[in-house]
Amino acid sequence: MNKFDIKTTDKEMLKKWFHLMTLGRAIDEKAPAYLLQSLGWSYHAPYAGHDGIQLAMGQVFRKNMDFMFPYYRDMLTVLSAGLTAEEIILNGLSKATDPASGGRHMSNHFAKPEWNIQNVSSATGNHDLHAVGVARAMVYYGHKGVVITSHGEASTSEGYVYEAINGASKEQLPVIFVIQDNGYGISVPKKDQTANRKVAANFTGFKNLKIIYCNGKDVFDSMNAMTEAHEYAVRTHCPVIVHANCVRIGSHSNSDKHVLYRDEEELSYVKAADPLHKFHRLLIRYNRFTEEELVKIQEESKKELSAAHKKAIAAPDPDPSTVFDFVMPEPYKAEKYPDGTHQKEGEKVNLVTAINETLKAEFRYNPDTFLWGQDVANKEKGGVFNVTKGMQQEFGISRVFNAPIAEDFIVGTANGMSRFDPKIRIVIEGAEFADYFWPAIEQYVECTHDYWRSNGQFVPNVTLRLASGGYIGGGIYHSQNLEGALSTLPGARIVYPSFADDAAGLLRTSMRSKGFTLFLEPKALYNSLDAACVVPDDFEVPFGKARIRRSGSDLTIITYGNTTHLCLKVAERLANDKVANCEVIDLRSLIPLDKETIFESVKKTSKVLIVHEDKVFSGFGAELAATIGTELFQHLDAPIQRVGSVFTPVGFHPVLEKAILPDADRIYKAASDLLAY
């Protein structure tokens, strides 16, 4: 039975709705004027035609109980949920006091994180994955809220939307996916997007998923649909799709001209279907309000908008001196081992054991720690390399579990789950091999700029583990390096240990720190005797602290990962051959970078050889060379030299792999040539 209709709905509620709708429309229509006056609102996506469903979404949302992920057209949604006209204009004008981002995100991206109205990306629909992650936390912690996530019908063409709906259905999570169907993805009509006329029909075969269709132009039908969806999600912990049929009265945005692809007949139809006008007529027709009463409400809305405008215009712009604020949060501080070294003696353990034991120790230390990925929790098996062996048996399936073979889903739901409570720490195995991580790059990007984009209001507390590198005869998709590409994105710490103790210490610091860390594991060293060493139970390695593995005075060799061991052998060979005494620096941490240790060594030796496994062209060493060459050029006696993989894909046959990857002979020759310069 429907709860809301024109005849029985309380008059005060109807008044509230009409006020919100007229106020929202007034802001929506004023937004382009700000751009014309060069005041801001450079991006505006008008919502007119979506009024019914957006009003309903905001009305069912419970502040600080539910989570909401609105998309860039959801102006009335957030107004209905409680944001003020002033807060919406502050966002449009990108003011420093904008509650969504302090002017750091695009206009028309509305949020209020303190209420759980989340700051979402411009990559529309990818926040569905975050919604699923939040809902997973809600279920685990027994929270009675729901998650509402919203976007247009065209976004369902994206694979991550499918992954989110599939995951919510599989895990039975209380997510309401609202599809605001206006028939267009910018200028692309629905017939070019989907096989079914109603995109929700694409998901009819999903178990545990309820689908509700409604008229998104009609206030009462939308309120009934959203109320039913909300009650169902709370009661069953199962997901719901609310497919709302809307119209888009205006262009997609201020950068779009819909007259170029819509004819006069269609434009006349959508204008006549205006939900605000229909609601106005209903209130008069059924004698719920007089025309005079409605005019008074409209006038009050105009006054409210005028007052909000004056306050927002006077608000401060962002301070350019703050651009470096909220790039990365302060990490956990290593108290016992401030320089990340130790003198402990005892039994050596290999790198894979060190990681496994550290994971278990940190799971015991913090009960709000979770781990998932592909193939990480199958009985006695713990991933391809058994790094997570025994984890699920000790900590249970609710804390350690397998994810679908969907890298974007793995990372996106980790981002989302960490939004539920800042005490949560998540470790994910982002792909079975680092090379397979590329489908998740879009979510990696989200994780790197969430902290900056939200003006410090949210950062994903996620450690992303990837088995990286070659020297195993793996070939393409099994032996490549990603650090050169991923280090170009600010906001992620990137670490790459070479020894078991550093792997344990960096992992402990990563898991205890606030923020996002990419933890690259040289899989060729998992069981290597060269990488095995004594690992103190409480060992910690701070970020941004390199380790001098061998002291020297004639040449600085900078390296990390697999090539650290090659460099150490070459340094000993050069010493034995009485060629030179080389200093070998194991970076351990790529971002942040220990420039101090590097610079001190270079000033001492005046010659630099950079060695890494990744390609020389555009590899991480290129940035090291540029940094040293720019800041220490006066201390150099010779050009900086680099050794890395040649610029080809990774070979599979051992002969091909050897021809591509750096080896001791190539490093020795490069060092000898540099020393002779």
C-alpha positions in Angstrom: 0.0 0.0 0.0 1.3 3.4 -1.0 2.2 5.8 1.9 2.0 9.0 0.0 -0.6 10.5 -2.3 -2.0 13.9 -3.1 -5.1 13.5 -1.0 -3.8 12.2 2.3 -0.2 13.4 2.6 0.1 15.9 5.5 -0.1 19.5 4.3 3.0 20.6 6.2 5.0 17.9 4.4 3.6 19.0 1.0 4.6 22.5 1.9 8.1 21.4 2.7 8.4 19.5 -0.5 7.1 22.4 -2.6 9.5 24.8 -0.9 12.5 22.4 -1.6 11.5 22.0 -5.2 11.0 25.7 -5.9 14.2 26.6 -4.0 16.2 23.9 -5.9 14.8 25.0 -9.2 15.7 28.6 -8.5 19.3 27.7 -7.7 19.4 25.4 -10.8 18.3 28.2 -13.0 20.6 30.8 -11.4 23.7 28.7 -11.7 24.5 29.6 -15.4 24.4 33.3 -14.5 27.4 32.8 -12.1 29.5 31.5 -15.1 28.4 34.3 -17.3 29.5 36.8 -14.7 32.8 34.9 -14.3 32.0 34.2 -10.7 32.3 30.4 -10.9 30.1 27.4 -11.5 32.2 26.4 -14.5 30.5 23.1 -14.6 26.7 22.9 -14.1 24.5 19.9 -14.9 20.9 21.0 -14.5 18.6 18.5 -12.7 15.2 19.8 -14.0 13.1 16.8 -15.0 14.5 14.7 -12.2 12.7 16.5 -9.5 10.5 13.7 -8.1 13.1 11.1 -7.6 15.7 13.6 -6.3 13.3 15.0 -3.7 12.5 11.4 -2.6 16.1 10.4 -2.3 16.8 13.3 0.0 13.7 12.7 2.1 14.4 9.1 2.9 18.1 9.7 3.7 18.8 9.7 7.5 21.7 12.0 8.4 24.6 10.1 10.1 22.7 6.9 9.9 22.6 6.3 6.1 25.4 7.0 3.6 24.7 8.8 0.3 26.7 8.9 -2.9 25.1 11.6 -5.1 26.3 12.3 -8.6 26.9 15.6 -10.3 23.2 16.2 -11.2 21.9 15.6 -7.7 21.4 19.2 -6.6 17.8 18.7 -5.4 18.8 15.4 -3.8 21.3 17.0 -1.4 19.0 20.0 -0.8 16.3 17.7 0.1 18.7 15.8 2.4 19.4 18.9 4.4 22.1 21.0 2.7 21.4 24.7 2.6 21.1 26.9 -0.4 24.3 28.7 0.8 26.2 25.4 0.9 25.2 24.5 -2.6 26.2 27.9 -3.9 29.5 27.7 -2.0 30.1 24.5 -3.9 29.1 26.0 -7.3 31.5 29.0 -6.7 34.3 26.7 -5.4 34.7 28.7 -2.2 37.1 27.7 0.6 34.1 27.1 2.9 32.4 24.7 0.4 31.5 21.7 2.7 32.2 19.2 -0.1 35.8 20.0 -1.0 36.8 23.6 0.0 36.9 24.4 -3.7 39.2 21.5 -4.6 36.7 19.6 -6.7 34.6 20.5 -9.6 31.5 22.6 -9.1 28.2 20.7 -9.0 29.8 17.9 -7.0 27.8 18.2 -3.8 28.7 16.6 -0.5 28.8 16.9 3.2 31.0 14.2 4.6 30.2 15.0 8.2 26.7 13.8 7.5 27.9 10.8 5.4 26.9 12.6 2.1 30.1 11.6 0.3 32.4 13.4 -2.0 32.3 11.5 -5.3 34.4 11.4 -8.5 33.6 12.9 -11.9 33.9 9.4 -13.2 30.2 8.9 -12.9 29.0 5.6 -11.4 32.3 4.5 -9.9 31.1 5.4 -6.5 28.8 2.4 -6.7 31.8 0.4 -5.7 32.4 2.6 -2.7 28.7 2.2 -1.7 29.1 -1.5 -1.7 32.2 -1.2 0.5 30.3 0.9 3.0 27.4 -1.5 3.1 29.8 -4.4 3.8 31.0 -2.5 6.9 27.4 -1.8 7.9 26.6 -5.5 7.9 29.8 -6.5 9.7 29.3 -4.0 12.5 25.5 -4.5 12.8 24.7 -1.0 11.7 21.1 -0.4 10.7 21.6 2.1 8.0 21.5 1.8 4.2 23.6 3.2 1.4 22.0 5.2 -1.4 24.1 5.6 -4.6 22.8 7.5 -7.6 23.6 8.1 -11.3 22.1 8.2 -14.7 21.1 5.2 -16.8 24.1 5.6 -19.2 26.5 4.9 -16.2 25.3 1.3 -16.1 27.3 0.8 -19.3 30.4 1.0 -17.1 31.8 -2.3 -15.9 32.3 -1.1 -12.4 28.5 -0.5 -12.0 27.9 -4.2 -13.0 30.6 -5.2 -10.5 29.0 -3.2 -7.8 25.5 -4.6 -8.3 26.9 -8.1 -8.7 28.9 -7.8 -5.4 26.0 -6.3 -3.5 23.7 -9.1 -4.6 26.3 -11.8 -3.9 27.0 -10.5 -0.4 23.4 -9.4 0.3 24.2 -5.8 1.2 21.8 -2.9 1.9 22.6 -0.7 -1.1 19.9 1.3 -3.0 21.1 1.9 -6.6 19.1 4.8 -8.0 19.1 5.0 -11.7 17.9 8.3 -12.9 16.9 7.5 -16.5 16.5 10.6 -18.7 17.2 8.8 -21.9 20.6 10.3 -22.7 24.3 9.9 -21.8 25.2 13.4 -22.8 24.1 13.2 -26.4 24.1 9.4 -26.7 20.6 8.1 -26.7 19.6 5.1 -24.5 19.2 2.8 -27.6 23.0 3.1 -28.1 23.8 2.3 -24.5 21.8 -0.9 -23.6 20.0 -3.9 -25.0 17.0 -3.3 -22.8 14.8 -0.2 -23.0 14.8 -0.1 -19.2 18.4 -0.6 -18.1 17.4 -2.1 -14.8 16.0 -5.0 -16.8 19.7 -6.0 -17.5 19.9 -7.1 -13.9 16.7 -9.1 -13.5 18.6 -12.4 -13.2 20.6 -11.3 -10.1 19.8 -13.2 -6.9 18.9 -11.2 -3.8 18.2 -8.1 -5.9 14.9 -6.3 -5.8 14.0 -3.9 -8.7 11.5 -1.1 -8.3 10.3 1.0 -11.2 8.9 4.4 -10.7 8.0 7.7 -12.4 10.9 9.9 -11.4 8.9 12.9 -12.6 6.2 12.3 -10.0 6.7 13.2 -6.4 4.4 10.6 -4.9 5.4 7.7 -7.1 9.1 8.5 -6.3 8.4 8.9 -2.5 6.6 5.5 -2.4 9.3 3.8 -4.4 12.2 5.2 -2.3 10.4 4.5 0.9 9.7 0.9 -0.1 13.3 0.5 -1.2 14.7 2.0 2.0 12.5 -0.2 4.2 13.3 -3.3 2.2 17.1 -2.7 2.4 16.9 -2.1 6.1 14.8 -5.2 6.8 16.5 -7.7 4.5 20.1 -6.3 4.1 19.6 -6.9 0.4 20.2 -4.5 -2.5 17.5 -2.6 -4.5 17.6 -0.9 -7.8 15.2 2.0 -8.1 14.8 2.7 -11.8 13.3 6.2 -12.1 12.0 7.3 -15.4 12.9 11.0 -15.8 13.2 13.7 -18.5 16.1 16.0 -19.1 14.6 19.4 -19.7 17.8 21.2 -20.5 21.2 20.3 -22.0 23.4 17.7 -20.3 25.6 20.5 -18.9 26.7 24.1 -19.7 29.2 22.6 -22.2 26.5 20.8 -24.2 23.9 22.1 -26.7 21.0 19.7 -26.8 19.4 21.5 -29.8 22.1 19.9 -31.9 20.6 16.4 -31.3 17.1 16.9 -30.1 14.2 18.1 -32.3 11.5 20.6 -31.5 8.9 17.9 -30.8 11.1 16.3 -28.2 12.0 19.6 -26.6 8.3 20.5 -26.4 7.5 17.1 -24.8 10.1 17.3 -22.0 9.2 20.9 -21.2 5.5 19.9 -20.9 6.6 17.0 -18.6 8.2 19.4 -16.1 7.7 17.7 -12.6 7.6 21.0 -10.7 4.8 22.3 -12.8 2.9 19.0 -12.5 3.2 19.1 -8.7 2.1 22.7 -8.6 -1.1 21.8 -10.6 -1.8 18.8 -8.4 -1.7 20.9 -5.2 -4.2 23.3 -6.7 -6.4 20.7 -8.4 -6.9 18.7 -5.2 -7.4 21.9 -3.1 -4.4 21.2 -0.9 -3.2 24.8 -1.5 -4.4 28.0 -3.0 -2.5 29.7 -5.7 -1.8 32.5 -3.2 -0.3 30.1 -0.7 2.0 28.6 -3.4 3.1 32.0 -4.6 4.0 32.9 -1.0 6.2 29.7 -0.8 7.9 30.6 -4.1 8.6 34.1 -2.8 10.1 32.7 0.4 12.3 30.5 -1.7 13.5 33.5 -3.7 14.3 35.4 -0.5 16.2 32.4 0.8 18.2 32.2 -2.4 19.0 35.9 -2.3 20.3 35.7 1.3 22.3 32.6 0.5 23.8 34.3 -2.6 25.0 37.3 -0.6 26.7 35.1 2.0 28.3 32.8 -0.6 29.6 35.6 -2.7 31.3 37.1 0.4 32.9 33.8 1.3 36.7 33.5 0.9 38.3 31.8 -2.1 40.7 28.9 -1.5 44.2 29.9 -0.3 46.8 28.9 -2.9 49.3 28.3 -0.1 47.2 25.3 0.9 47.8 23.2 -2.2 50.2 20.9 -0.4 47.7 20.3 2.4 46.0 16.9 2.5 48.1 15.3 -0.2 49.1 12.5 2.2 48.3 12.2 5.9 50.9 11.9 8.6 51.9 8.2 8.9 52.3 6.0 11.9 55.5 7.0 13.7 58.0 4.2 14.2 59.0 4.6 17.8 61.2 1.5 18.5 63.1 1.6 15.3 63.1 5.2 14.1 65.6 4.6 11.3 64.2 1.3 10.3 67.3 -0.8 11.2 68.0 -3.4 13.9 70.8 -5.5 15.3 68.8 -8.5 16.4 70.3 -12.0 16.0 68.5 -15.3 15.6 66.9 -17.5 13.0 66.5 -16.1 9.5 63.1 -16.2 7.8 62.3 -15.7 4.1 60.4 -12.8 2.7 57.1 -14.6 2.2 57.1 -15.8 5.8 57.9 -12.4 7.1 54.9 -10.9 5.3 52.6 -13.7 6.4 53.6 -13.5 10.0 53.3 -9.7 10.0 49.8 -9.8 8.5 48.8 -12.2 11.3 50.4 -10.1 14.0 48.7 -6.9 12.8 45.3 -8.7 12.6 45.7 -9.7 16.2 46.9 -6.2 17.1 43.9 -4.4 15.4 40.6 -6.4 15.3 39.2 -3.8 12.8 41.6 -5.1 10.1 40.3 -6.9 7.0 41.9 -8.6 4.0 40.5 -9.7 0.6 41.6 -10.3 -2.9 41.6 -13.0 -5.6 42.4 -16.5 -4.4 43.6 -15.4 -0.9 41.4 -17.6 1.3 40.9 -21.1 0.0 41.4 -23.7 2.8 45.1 -24.2 3.1 46.0 -22.0 0.1 46.7 -18.3 0.6 47.0 -16.8 -2.8 49.2 -17.8 -5.7 52.3 -17.5 -3.6 50.7 -18.6 -0.2 51.4 -15.1 1.3 48.1 -15.2 3.1 48.2 -18.9 4.1 46.4 -19.6 7.4 44.8 -16.1 7.6 41.2 -17.2 7.1 41.5 -20.1 9.4 42.6 -17.9 12.3 40.6 -14.7 11.7 37.4 -16.0 10.0 35.6 -15.6 6.8 34.2 -12.2 7.7 37.7 -10.6 8.0 39.6 -12.6 5.4 37.8 -13.6 2.2 38.0 -14.1 -1.5 36.9 -11.4 -3.9 35.6 -11.9 -7.5 38.1 -11.7 -10.3 37.4 -8.0 -10.6 40.3 -5.8 -9.6 38.3 -2.6 -9.7 35.8 -4.2 -7.3 38.6 -5.2 -4.9 40.1 -1.7 -4.7 36.8 0.2 -4.9 35.1 -1.7 -2.1 38.2 -1.2 0.1 38.0 2.5 -0.5 34.3 2.3 0.5 34.6 0.1 3.5 37.2 2.4 5.0 34.7 5.3 4.8 32.5 3.7 7.4 34.9 4.3 10.3 38.4 5.7 10.4 39.6 2.9 12.7 39.2 0.4 9.9 42.4 -0.8 8.2 42.2 -2.8 5.0 44.8 -4.9 3.2 43.9 -6.0 -0.3 45.8 -8.2 -2.8 44.8 -6.0 -5.7 45.7 -8.6 -8.4 47.3 -12.0 -8.4 50.2 -10.5 -10.3 50.9 -6.7 -10.5 50.5 -6.9 -14.3 46.8 -7.7 -13.9 46.2 -4.6 -11.9 45.4 -2.3 -14.8 41.6 -2.8 -14.7 41.7 -1.2 -11.3 43.7 1.9 -12.2 40.5 4.0 -12.2 40.0 3.1 -8.5 43.7 3.6 -7.8 43.3 7.1 -9.0 40.3 7.6 -6.7 42.3 6.4 -3.7 45.2 8.8 -4.5 43.2 12.0 -4.6 40.3 11.3 -2.1 42.2 13.0 0.7 43.1 16.1 -1.3 39.7 16.3 -3.1 37.7 16.1 0.1 39.9 18.8 1.8 41.1 16.3 4.3 37.7 14.9 5.3 38.4 11.4 4.0 41.3 9.2 3.2 41.2 5.5 2.4 43.1 3.5 5.0 44.2 0.8 2.6 47.4 -1.1 2.0 47.4 -2.4 -1.6 49.6 -5.4 -2.0 50.9 -6.5 -5.4 53.3 -9.3 -6.3 55.7 -7.4 -8.7 58.6 -7.9 -11.0 60.3 -10.6 -13.0 63.2 -13.0 -12.7 60.8 -15.9 -12.5 60.3 -16.6 -16.3 56.8 -15.3 -16.0 56.6 -13.2 -19.2 53.9 -10.7 -20.1 51.2 -10.2 -17.4 53.4 -12.1 -14.9 56.7 -10.2 -14.7 56.2 -6.5 -15.3 56.7 -3.5 -13.0 54.2 -0.7 -12.4 56.0 1.7 -10.0 57.2 4.0 -12.8 53.6 4.6 -14.0 51.9 4.7 -10.6 54.4 7.0 -9.0 53.2 9.9 -11.2 49.9 10.0 -9.2 50.3 12.1 -6.0 48.5 10.8 -2.9 49.9 7.2 -2.6 52.8 6.0 -0.7 54.8 3.5 -2.6 57.2 1.0 -0.9 59.3 -1.8 -2.4 61.3 -3.9 0.1 64.3 -6.1 -0.8 64.7 -8.0 2.4 62.4 -9.9 4.7 62.9 -7.6 7.7 62.1 -4.5 5.6 59.1 -6.2 4.1 57.8 -6.9 7.7 58.6 -3.4 9.0 57.1 -1.5 6.0 54.0 -3.6 6.1 53.5 -3.0 9.8 53.9 0.8 9.3 51.5 0.7 6.3 48.8 -1.2 8.2 49.0 1.1 11.2 49.1 4.3 9.2 46.3 6.5 8.1 46.2 6.7 4.3 46.8 4.8 1.1 49.9 2.7 0.5 51.0 0.7 -2.5 53.0 -2.2 -1.2 55.1 -3.8 -4.0 56.5 -7.3 -3.3 59.4 -8.7 -5.4 57.9 -12.1 -5.9 61.2 -13.6 -7.1 62.5 -13.0 -3.6 59.6 -14.6 -1.7 61.7 -17.7 -0.9 65.1 -16.4 -1.8 68.0 -17.1 0.6 69.5 -13.7 -0.3 66.4 -11.9 1.0 66.0 -14.0 4.1 67.1 -12.4 7.4 66.3 -12.0 11.1 63.0 -10.2 11.6 62.2 -8.8 15.1 58.6 -9.4 16.0 57.9 -5.7 16.5 60.0 -4.4 13.7 58.9 -1.1 12.1 60.3 0.8 9.1 59.3 4.4 8.6 58.3 5.7 5.2 60.8 7.8 3.4 63.9 6.2 5.0 66.4 4.5 2.7 68.9 2.0 4.0 72.6 2.0 3.2 73.3 -1.7 2.5 77.0 -1.1 1.8 79.1 1.9 2.6 81.5 3.2 0.0 83.3 6.3 -1.3 83.8 6.0 -5.1 80.3 5.4 -6.5 76.7 5.7 -5.3 74.5 2.9 -6.6 70.8 3.6 -5.9 68.4 0.6 -6.2 65.4 -1.2 -4.7 63.6 -4.5 -5.0 65.1 -7.5 -6.9 68.1 -5.5 -8.2 69.3 -4.6 -4.7 70.8 -8.1 -4.5 72.4 -7.8 -7.9 73.9 -4.4 -6.9 75.3 -5.8 -3.7 77.0 -8.6 -5.6 78.4 -6.2 -8.2 79.7 -3.9 -5.4 81.6 -6.8 -3.8 82.9 -7.9 -7.2 84.2 -4.4 -7.9 85.8 -4.3 -4.5 87.4 -7.8 -5.0 88.7 -6.7 -8.4 90.1 -3.6 -6.7 88.2 -1.3 -9.1 86.2 0.7 -6.6 84.5 0.9 -3.2 80.8 1.4 -4.0 78.0 2.6 -1.8 74.7 0.7 -2.3 71.5 2.5 -1.2 68.3 0.4 -0.9 65.5 3.0 -1.3 62.8 0.8 0.4 60.4 3.7 0.0 59.9 5.3 -3.4 57.2 7.8 -2.2 58.1 9.5 0.0 61.7 9.5 -1.1 64.7 9.8 1.2 66.5 12.6 -0.6 68.7 13.3 2.4 70.4 9.9 2.4 70.7 10.0 -1.4 72.2 13.5 -1.5 74.7 12.9 1.3 76.0 9.9 -0.6 76.2 11.7 -3.9 78.1 14.6 -2.3 80.6 12.0 -1.0 81.1 10.0 -4.2 80.2 12.4 -7.0 79.1 9.6 -9.2 75.7 8.0 -9.5 74.4 4.7 -11.0 70.7 4.1 -10.7 69.6 0.4 -11.1 66.1 -0.9 -11.2 64.1 -3.6 -12.8 61.6 -1.5 -14.6 62.3 0.0 -18.0 64.9 2.7 -18.2 62.7 4.8 -20.5 60.1 6.5 -18.2 61.0 4.2 -15.3 61.2 5.5 -11.7 65.0 6.0 -12.1 64.3 8.8 -14.6 62.8 10.9 -11.8 65.7 10.0 -9.5 68.2 11.1 -12.2 66.3 14.3 -12.8 66.1 15.1 -9.1 69.8 14.5 -8.5 70.9 16.2 -11.7 68.8 19.3 -10.9 69.6 19.7 -7.3 73.2 18.3 -7.1 74.7 19.0 -10.5 77.6 20.9 -9.0 78.6 17.8 -7.0 78.7 15.4 -10.0 81.9 14.4 -11.7 80.2 12.4 -14.4 76.8 12.0 -16.0 74.3 10.0 -14.1 73.9 6.5 -15.5 71.0 4.1 -15.4 70.5 0.4 -15.8 67.1 -1.2 -16.1 65.0 -3.3 -18.5 65.2 -2.6 -22.2 62.2 -0.9 -23.8 60.3 -4.0 -24.8 57.5 -6.1 -23.2 58.8 -8.7 -20.8 59.9 -12.0 -22.5 58.7 -15.4 -21.5 61.5 -17.8 -22.6 64.6 -17.5 -20.2 66.8 -16.4 -23.1 64.4 -13.5 -23.8 64.0 -12.6 -20.2 67.7 -12.5 -19.7 68.1 -10.2 -22.7 65.5 -7.8 -21.3 66.0 -7.6 -17.5 69.1 -6.1 -15.9 71.8 -8.6 -14.7 75.0 -8.4 -12.8 77.2 -8.2 -15.9 75.3 -5.2 -17.3 75.4 -3.5 -13.9 79.2 -4.2 -13.5 79.9 -2.8 -17.0 77.9 0.4 -16.3 79.6 0.9 -13.0 83.0 0.3 -14.5 82.4 2.7 -17.4 81.2 5.4 -15.0 84.1 5.0 -12.6 86.5 5.4 -15.6 84.8 8.6 -16.7 
